[in-house]
Each structure stands twice: as C-alpha cells, then as structure tokens.
Amino acid sequence: MKRRIAPAIIVGVAAALSLGSAGCRRAEAPAPEAAPLTPVQALAARLDSVAAARRIIFGHHDDPVYGTSWQGDRGRSDVLALTGDYPGMMSWDIGLIEEGDTVNLDGVPFGRMREEVAAQAARGGINTFSWHPRNPLTGGDSWDVSSRPVPAAIMADSALSAQFDGWCSRVAGFFLSLTDSAGARIPVIFRPWHEHTGSWFWWGREHCSPEEYRALWTRLRAACDSAGVDNVLWAYSPDRVDSYDTYMERYPGDGYVDIMGTDVYHFGGEEGIAQYQRDLERSLGIAMQAAAAHRKPLALTETGSEGVVVADWYTRVLLPVVSAFPVSYVVVWRNAPADLKPGHFYVPYPGHPAEADFRAFAADTTIILARGLADKF
Ligand code: BMA
C-alpha cells in the first residue's frame, strides 16, 4: 500500500521535544542544573521515545478485569492468555464516577480499577482513561442526545453548572486517588470528551459550538488543576476526520492538551477493509501533522474490528497502516463477557480463528506489550 508520509514530519513528531500542558520544553539543551522531569513529564518523554524508536505500545480496554468468557477473576486477561504478557497500555472508563457510584458503567468496581492501575504501573505499563458521563439533563447515558443541547445548558444554567462542577470534582478526586504502594500518585493519560467530531455523544459536534466544547474541556481541566491533580496527561481524540481544519476546529489549546490522538473503527468484515484503511491513514496523517505542529506525541486512542471477523485483521489490516506512522500507542476496545454483550470483543480469545494472527501481531518487532515496555522504555 502506498504511504503518504513526509519523512520530515515523522522526524518532527518523533523528536517532538516539548511537553505541552505538562509544561517542560525538552527541545532546548538541558541546563546542567535542569530540574528532573515530573512523573507526567517522564510519561510524555516515554511516549516520545517509543515513537522515536518506531515502536508502538499495544493497549486493550478493561483488559485484566473481564474477557469474553470470564468476569472479575484476578491475574487473568485475554491478551495474557494468547501472548503470555499483559498489554503495555491498560484502558479504563470512569463513567458513573460523576454520580459517586462505586461501579462504572460496564460493571467494573472503581476499587478494583484502582488496584489494577497500580498493578499495571508496577509492572512498568501505562494506564489511559476515557469518561462516558451521563447526560445531566435527562439522567440518560452519554449517547442520550434527546435533550436540549447540554454543553450550552451547563454554561448557562447555574444549578446545572453546580452539578457539573461537582462531577468534575469527583473526576479530580479519582485521579488523585491513583497511588502506588509508596503513596505516590501514578501518572496516567485522560482523554475526556472523545469522538467529538461525531454527534453520538451529548458533547458531539451537532450538540455544541466549538466555543462550548472548549469551555467544557477547560472547565474540567481547571477543576482538576485546582484540586491539585498533577498526574494526568490530557489526550485529544476526535473521531475520524477528513481535514486538518475539522481536526483542530475544537482543539482546546496547547496549554490543555498533551497528546494528539484519533479514534477510528473498522466496520464490517472483508468489505470494510479498504474504507477503514483509508480512514485510518487519513486521520492518522492529519493527527500526525497536528502532533508535529504542536510538538505532542501521537496516538491511535481507539480502534478495532468488533468480533475480529477478518482472521488476519491484526497483521494484514491494522499493522501495515499504524506502523507507517510515529504512533506511540494503539488501544483496541473491550472484550465484553459473551453472556452480557455477545460478539462485542476486539481481541481474539483462545480458540478464536484470529488467535494465531494476534500472536504474530504481538510478536512483531514494532509492537510492545508490558514486559517490552518495562525493559526498553
Ligand atoms: C462502547 C461499548 C459499550 C460500553 C461503552 C463504554 O463502545 O463497549 O458496551 O458501555 O463503550 O465503555
């Protein structure tokens, strides 16, 4: 497949030496007395060095807490079952933290999530979070777009503003609660208000203006900053885009974002491959330009093919495209327990036709799981 990546841009991204909102300019020659990197700055530097080595960290959502045939066990993971190692990146969602619930929207107890986040950090891996909050006007979920536009209402209506600020405090409290065995806060990635170039979530394109979207982001960010959250890299993750302008239209600003990402899914089987690869190439190309221009690491923040219906999807469809870009990590979505959501899985399980291909993908010299990440980066 023909690739359209200018080498200068790749070098620009891979050598991107500033930390955006994490606040350290690594492009300048370090002064002898330069302060050591803070934990989040070190995490950003780690992503940069992975991309500079043209390696890609593999991530999986909710990986160690359930799989297609199990739920809640410890020491288990569908990726581990196939490859003998955990993903380098664990992805999580904090939906329902806003209500003070103890279990997230997919049935993961927040206490267990905290333990697994610490375990992942202890094995040298990385954690990333999304947030599917409820619609505060209806009490419905993130996909409930039936109400009047929510972002404008949050900014205009004082009762709703207060409720939203309460939600933001709970998010901040959650990030502050992520600590290692020595009590130090664990540096993580957070990508709120994702896929906003689509309109399926209440913060999506048709439900707010660019200004309202940015206000949502900066209000959440301000709440976290004022609560003392200092362990988060903020990732921007529009859904697939056709143009640089669309990608940047709602960008909150360099002071609010640390990672440039995009979410692109494969729909259908064999017949959907060409479309997926075109979309992925285009969106990654655009995100790469933004990453180079704004000197941030690049990531494929969500992808996957539900049910992995193409048996060599990982090595034939995904790998050739992502490995042509200086992407620091790639996250695929969750392996829902089959009794709860049949067919909703993105990593094959033992016995699935795509099993051997997934092993080959994980063994590829580009792909990094937890041990490779801990050993080399
Ligand atoms: C979606 C699906 C849902 C899930 C949601 C949040 O893509 O996996 O079943 O509730 O993500 O994790």
Residues whose N, C-alpha, C, O or C-beta is under 5 A from the ligand:
A	BS01	BMA	D93 D106 H132
